[in-house]
Amino acid sequence: MNAPEAGTKTLTLQPSLFRAWCGIWLLTWKNQLTWQRLPKQILGLFVLPALIYLTPINPAQNSPLLGDPWSQFNNFSGRLMRAKTPLQPDQRTQLQKIFLDEFTSANNDWQAVEAGNASRRNEQIEAGYEKIQTRAKTMLDDRQFAALQTFCQRNITTAESSTPAQMWTRTSPFYHWLIDFYFFIVLPLNCVRLCGGLIRDELQTNTLSFLTTRPLGRARLLILKYLAQTAFLQITLLLQTLLLFTAGQLRGMPSLGALLPLFLAAQFLAVFAWSGLGIFLGQLTQRYVAMAIVYGAIVEMGIGRIPTNINTLSLTKHLKTLLAHHPALQSTYEWTSTSVPLSVSALLLAPVIFVGLAALLFTFLEYHHTAEMQK
């Protein structure tokens, strides 16, 4: 080969970080967005929302704010009979209608109350019984009306003394699907599965040697593949979350609008952290999903539940700290919302550590296609 003549320019391939990321994005996801795979992926997004829609009890239909109007009316009517001041037929008809109207109205208003807002809830309970007394005053005699006042006051006291956990028992199936199953099982396993194979898949297809001959260092290649994968995961899981919350909204779950921003923020941090763990485990072993399950059992479910400072090693513990700012989740799971800056810092630091260790391993380890295929 002849040496380049004097005065000629030598072309050096030095792609910008953004262009390199775009190229990695295409290489990573082009085969995932084919017309053959896309319908299955879209269908998969609707499986969990469908389960959520079919399983929880509708709180609007099963837990009225003031209780069941017919049982409450019969209870009050029985008290009047024992007090020897029974309702006359026309009084029964009118009072039944009052109970039904005001109980229904109070329950409809309750659906707009912010979740866990006990003060606003108590105001609505008091207002509901006040309307019943106002409408019934002209149709009851003095003794009957005095009994109604006592009856309403007792019910107000009983309703207001209910604990937050009792208030949210009716919505707990939805939150167990959303938090226990989706956020703490499906999401981390999905992140580990997709990010753990970023380099292993290249070895299986024997394309790693092609990528590493490009003008891009090994560490930068791994980091860009990680960022491309997490970007796609963020988009996919955002759509999944919106479908889950839509299913909950259709089932009448209260205050989902207040929970959604907090949930998305926690999910944004969780995707980076779990994906970082996945790409690190993918450099350690071909069985990275099994290793992730072992890690979860030891660190997240074991160390994370120890009531000492060692539980700060658990990513789940920090995610619970963030989600505990929602009253319904705090009441359902009895989480604490202290040390939020520490939890945010830990969730930001975790992917840096995991990806940094993975980049070091990828830089210094030698991979052989034949050996990997035989494992």
Secondary structure, DSSP 8 states (H G I E B T S, - for coil): -----TT---------HHHHHHHHHHHHHTTTTSTTTHHHHHHHHTHHHHHHHHSS--HHHHS-SS--HHHHHHHHHHHHHHTT----HHHHHHHHHHHHHHHHHHHHHHTTS-TT-HHHHHHHHHHHHHHHHHHHTTTS-HHHHHHHHHHHHHHHHHHHT--HHHHHGGGHHHHIIIIIIIIIIIHHHHHHHHHHHHHHHHHHTT-HHHHHTSSS-HHHHHHHHHHHHHHHHHHHHHHHHHHHHHHHHHTT-TTHHHHHHHHHHHHHHHHHHHHHHHHHHHHH-S-HHHHHHHHIIIIITTGGGSSSGGGGG-HHHHHHHHHTTSHHHHHHH------HHHHHHHHHHHHHHHHHHHHHHHHH----HHHHHH-
